[in-house]
Amino acid sequence: MGLYDDLPETKSTKQNDPRLERADDAATETEEAERETKRARVERDGGKVGQTSEAAEAPVRASVTTNEALNRIATHMLKPEKFAKASGVLKKLLLGDELERSNAKALYACLENAMSPSPKRALEAKTRYDYEALFEIVAAFAPVIFNAKQKPMVEVWQTYARRINALYTDDSFEFSKAVKDIQQRVDNVESYVEPPLFDEDAVEVPPAPEGVSKEEAKEMAKAYIRSAAAEHAAEAHKLSVEDAKRNALVDALEVAGSLYARMWSQTTIDMMSNHFHERRDKFSPEAKRRIEEIWDNIRKKKLARRTGGGQGAMTSFERDAARAANSQVSARGSVGSENICDGRGEAAAKMLG
């Protein structure tokens, strides 16, 4: 049984589509031309067509097979009901040491589809553990497969699949560890910058060199403007990814706030919300508004909890602190002696003046 045999077949879109038929004909012609070129090269080198090295053709054949498999997997990643099975096949492929830099685009498409239409899809209870397991493996391959443009967005998806999902643990130590990691990322994230608008008329085009015709000067000016537009688009994309990082962190705070009913995690969530609130100026206006709303909601729950009217009772630390604050302290400094009526407290008070 092959590695990809358990994937369901995708629906064919070639029926009654002349454009795809023409594309298939062109692909066939291209393959024939490539075979003719290979035959001519082999004959030129003094060999025969049938003597081509099997080892030399293996990497090309493996690369094509891997990309085709990734394209099929990407199609099924879009469908939540097929994600668990498709992600399992993708994990086998990743662990099979078959991926190379040439497969980065197809692998990125798989992950992009897995996070469509929103990265919050990774937080659904049915597939939460599948996302976490998949992106744990992806984290090992990301540094060597993805390029500089792809890595930042993959890191955003990692925040949802691994770091936010880690908040759903029932282990207090692991929960505190996940919160600490998120807070560290809040400290390290860059402050929000409003993306500038591109105005073609505002681009200062340098004068054309001497001896250049008007037509050539006009073409040079258009090329300069296109270059400026491309630089602006690259900068805008970078700012957009940075904002996606910040929004992912706010989503993490929102998830933590939704878990406030767990008594053992309430104090940690209180500190987490304060951490975000103190650094809210690093976020966009919309994200800043969300942080303030979440912080205010958590603060109200905390006050209601202390007065006994909110979700859950007080934590053991808060109960002990309240009991100590309301206890009477004798002159000897002991707590709880208010019910002892043997005169020792009064005598000590007289001695101390």
Stockholm file with secondary structure:
# STOCKHOLM 1.0

chainA/1-353         MGLYDDLPETKSTKQNDPRLERADDAATETEEAERETKRARVERDGGKVGQTSEAAEAPVRASVTTNEALNRIATHMLKPEKFAKASGVLKKLLLGDELERSNAKALYACLENAMSPSPKRALEAKTRYDYEALFEIVAAFAPVIFNAKQKPMVEVWQTYARRINALYTDDSFEFSKAVKDIQQRVDNVESYVEPPLFDEDAVEVPPAPEGVSKEEAKEMAKAYIRSAAAEHAAEAHKLSVEDAKRNALVDALEVAGSLYARMWSQTTIDMMSNHFHERRDKFSPEAKRRIEEIWDNIRKKKLARRTGGGQGAMTSFERDAARAANSQVSARGSVGSENICDGRGEAAAKMLG
#=GR chainA/1-353 SS CCTTTTSCCCCCCCTTCHHHHHHHHHHHHHHHHHHHHHHHHHHHTTCCGGGCCHHHHHHHHHHHHHHHHHHHHHHHHTCHHHHHHHHHHHHHHHHTTCCCGGGHHHHHHHHHHHTCSCGGGGGCTTTHHHHHHHHHHHHHHHHHHSCTTTHHHHHHHHIIIIIIGGGGCSCHHHHHHHHHHHHHHHHHSCCCCCCCCCCGGGCCCCCCCTTCCHHHHHHHHHHHHHHHHHHHHHHHHHHHHHHHHHHHHHHHHHHHHHTTTCGGGHHHHHHHHHHHHHTGGGSCHHHHHHHHHHHHHHHHHHHHHHTTCSSSCCCHHHHHHHHHHHSCBCTTCCBTGGGCCSSHHHHHHHHTC
#=GC SS_cons         CCTTTTSCCCCCCCTTCHHHHHHHHHHHHHHHHHHHHHHHHHHHTTCCGGGCCHHHHHHHHHHHHHHHHHHHHHHHHTCHHHHHHHHHHHHHHHHTTCCCGGGHHHHHHHHHHHTCSCGGGGGCTTTHHHHHHHHHHHHHHHHHHSCTTTHHHHHHHHIIIIIIGGGGCSCHHHHHHHHHHHHHHHHHSCCCCCCCCCCGGGCCCCCCCTTCCHHHHHHHHHHHHHHHHHHHHHHHHHHHHHHHHHHHHHHHHHHHHHTTTCGGGHHHHHHHHHHHHHTGGGSCHHHHHHHHHHHHHHHHHHHHHHTTCSSSCCCHHHHHHHHHHHSCBCTTCCBTGGGCCSSHHHHHHHHTC
//
